[in-house]
Amino acid sequence: MRRQTSTSGINPAGSSRALRLDPLSLPLSFHAQDTRADGGVRQIELHRERVVLRRALNGMRMAVNVRVSDFIGIALRGLDDAQMLVLVHRDPSLNIPLGSSADAEETATAWQTWCDIFQLPQLTEDAPRAPAPRRRRRNAIRDRRPKFLVRRRAGAQLGDASVHRDEREIIARN
């Protein structure tokens, strides 16, 4: 078995040949289609513990590091004439294609191997899922001041204030 890198064994994005990654030869580096990225391509580095996604958006290059344990599982998706293995994340833009093949037996074997290596469950996707709701962020000001200081007391009314006239004051002078 040989190692799959960007120069060996990996099909470029848009290639008509089926994508096949070998789970036993990690780490892997390959390109995948990304409609939002500049050029429509992102680079993926796949390791046993983490995944690094590199892409450019509007000229700004970025690298996203995601732990493998943050992924939900490995799903088998049916295409028109083949089946595709996908490493599924809660955020659909972080999903990673692992391979596609027309041979059902080969796909099932690869599915089990990927799940064993990453220690993730096998997912069957019958219907497309909606993206997860956004997490609610805490109020930024709440962390700055204690709650009792945020509340304001009503000031004293002028009519209620006592005014002292014609009294002698004690003033300390040098």
C-alpha positions as CSV (number, residue, x, y, z in Angstrom):
1,M,0.0,0.0,0.0
2,R,1.2,3.5,-0.8
3,R,0.6,6.8,1.0
4,Q,-2.0,9.0,-0.7
5,T,-0.9,12.6,-1.0
6,S,-1.7,15.5,-3.3
7,T,0.6,14.0,-6.0
8,S,-0.3,10.3,-5.7
9,G,-3.6,8.6,-5.8
10,I,-5.9,11.5,-5.3
11,N,-8.1,12.8,-8.0
12,P,-8.2,16.5,-8.5
13,A,-11.5,18.4,-7.8
14,G,-14.0,17.9,-10.6
15,S,-12.4,14.7,-11.7
16,S,-14.8,12.2,-13.2
17,R,-13.1,9.3,-11.4
18,A,-14.5,8.0,-8.1
19,L,-12.9,9.4,-4.9
20,R,-11.2,6.6,-2.9
21,L,-9.2,7.3,0.2
22,D,-7.4,4.6,2.1
23,P,-8.2,4.8,5.9
24,L,-5.1,2.7,6.7
25,S,-2.7,5.3,5.3
26,L,-3.4,8.3,7.5
27,P,-2.5,11.2,7.4
28,L,-4.0,12.1,4.1
29,S,-4.1,15.3,2.1
30,F,-6.5,15.9,-0.7
31,H,-8.7,18.6,-2.4
32,A,-12.5,18.6,-2.2
33,Q,-15.2,20.7,-3.8
34,D,-16.4,23.8,-1.8
35,T,-18.9,26.1,-3.4
36,R,-18.2,29.0,-1.0
37,A,-14.4,29.0,-1.3
38,D,-12.4,30.9,-3.9
39,G,-11.9,28.7,-6.9
40,G,-14.5,26.2,-5.5
41,V,-11.8,24.0,-3.9
42,R,-10.6,23.5,-0.3
43,Q,-7.6,21.5,0.9
44,I,-8.2,18.8,3.6
45,E,-5.6,17.2,5.8
46,L,-7.0,14.2,7.5
47,H,-5.2,12.8,10.6
48,R,-6.3,10.3,13.2
49,E,-7.0,12.9,15.9
50,R,-7.8,16.0,13.8
51,V,-8.9,17.4,10.5
52,V,-7.5,20.6,9.0
53,L,-9.5,22.4,6.4
54,R,-7.7,25.1,4.3
55,R,-9.6,27.4,2.0
56,A,-9.8,31.0,0.9
57,L,-12.9,33.2,1.2
58,N,-12.9,36.5,-0.7
59,G,-9.1,36.5,-0.8
60,M,-8.7,35.7,2.9
61,R,-6.9,32.4,3.6
62,M,-8.0,30.4,6.6
63,A,-7.2,27.1,8.2
64,V,-9.8,25.4,10.4
65,N,-8.7,22.7,12.9
66,V,-11.4,20.4,14.0
67,R,-11.0,17.4,16.3
68,V,-12.2,14.1,15.0
69,S,-14.2,13.6,18.2
70,D,-16.2,16.7,17.3
71,F,-17.7,15.0,14.3
72,I,-21.1,13.2,14.6
73,G,-20.2,10.1,12.7
74,I,-19.7,8.7,9.2
75,A,-22.7,8.6,6.9
76,L,-23.4,6.7,3.8
77,R,-25.2,8.8,1.2
78,G,-26.7,7.5,-1.9
79,L,-25.9,9.3,-5.2
80,D,-27.5,8.6,-8.6
81,D,-25.2,5.8,-9.6
82,A,-22.9,5.4,-6.5
83,Q,-22.7,5.7,-2.8
84,M,-20.6,8.2,-0.9
85,L,-19.0,8.1,2.5
86,V,-19.0,11.4,4.4
87,L,-17.5,12.4,7.7
88,V,-20.5,14.4,9.1
89,H,-20.2,17.4,11.4
90,R,-22.9,19.3,13.2
91,D,-22.1,22.2,10.8
92,P,-22.8,21.0,7.2
93,S,-20.1,23.2,5.8
94,L,-17.5,21.1,7.7
95,N,-18.6,17.8,6.2
96,I,-15.8,15.9,4.5
97,P,-16.1,13.4,1.7
98,L,-14.2,10.2,2.4
99,G,-14.9,8.2,-0.8
100,S,-17.5,7.2,-3.3
101,S,-18.0,4.0,-5.2
102,A,-20.6,2.1,-7.3
103,D,-19.7,-1.2,-5.6
104,A,-21.9,-1.6,-2.5
105,E,-19.7,-4.3,-0.9
106,E,-16.6,-2.1,-1.2
107,T,-18.4,0.9,0.2
108,A,-19.7,-1.1,3.2
109,T,-16.2,-2.4,4.0
110,A,-14.7,1.1,3.7
111,W,-17.5,2.5,5.9
112,Q,-16.8,0.0,8.7
113,T,-13.0,0.6,8.4
114,W,-13.4,4.4,8.7
115,C,-15.7,4.0,11.7
116,D,-13.3,1.7,13.4
117,I,-10.3,4.0,12.9
118,F,-12.1,7.2,14.0
119,Q,-14.2,5.5,16.6
120,L,-17.3,7.2,15.3
121,P,-20.8,5.7,14.8
122,Q,-22.2,4.7,11.4
123,L,-24.9,7.0,10.3
124,T,-27.6,6.4,7.7
125,E,-29.0,9.5,6.2
126,D,-32.5,8.9,5.0
127,A,-33.6,12.5,4.9
128,P,-31.5,15.7,4.9
129,R,-31.1,17.2,8.4
130,A,-31.6,20.9,9.1
131,P,-28.5,22.7,10.4
132,A,-28.2,22.9,14.2
133,P,-29.6,26.1,15.8
134,R,-27.1,28.8,16.7
135,R,-25.8,28.8,20.2
136,R,-27.1,31.6,22.3
137,R,-24.3,33.9,23.4
138,R,-24.2,35.6,26.8
139,N,-24.6,39.3,27.2
140,A,-21.1,41.0,27.0
141,I,-21.9,43.7,29.5
142,R,-23.1,41.1,32.1
143,D,-19.6,39.9,32.5
144,R,-18.2,43.4,33.1
145,R,-20.2,44.6,36.1
146,P,-22.1,43.0,38.9
147,K,-25.8,42.9,38.6
148,F,-26.5,45.2,41.6
149,L,-24.4,47.9,40.1
150,V,-26.3,47.9,36.8
151,R,-29.6,48.7,38.6
152,R,-30.1,52.4,39.2
153,R,-31.7,53.9,42.2
154,A,-34.1,56.8,41.8
155,G,-32.5,60.0,42.9
156,A,-33.9,62.3,45.7
157,Q,-36.4,64.8,44.6
158,L,-35.5,68.5,45.0
159,G,-38.6,69.1,47.1
160,D,-37.6,66.4,49.6
161,A,-34.0,67.8,50.1
162,S,-33.5,69.8,53.3
163,V,-32.0,73.2,52.8
164,H,-30.1,74.7,55.7
165,R,-29.9,78.5,55.8
166,D,-28.4,81.0,58.3
167,E,-26.3,78.4,60.1
168,R,-22.8,78.6,61.1
169,E,-20.4,76.3,59.4
170,I,-17.3,74.8,60.8
171,I,-14.5,75.1,58.3
172,A,-10.9,73.9,58.9
173,R,-8.4,76.4,57.7
174,N,-4.7,76.5,57.8
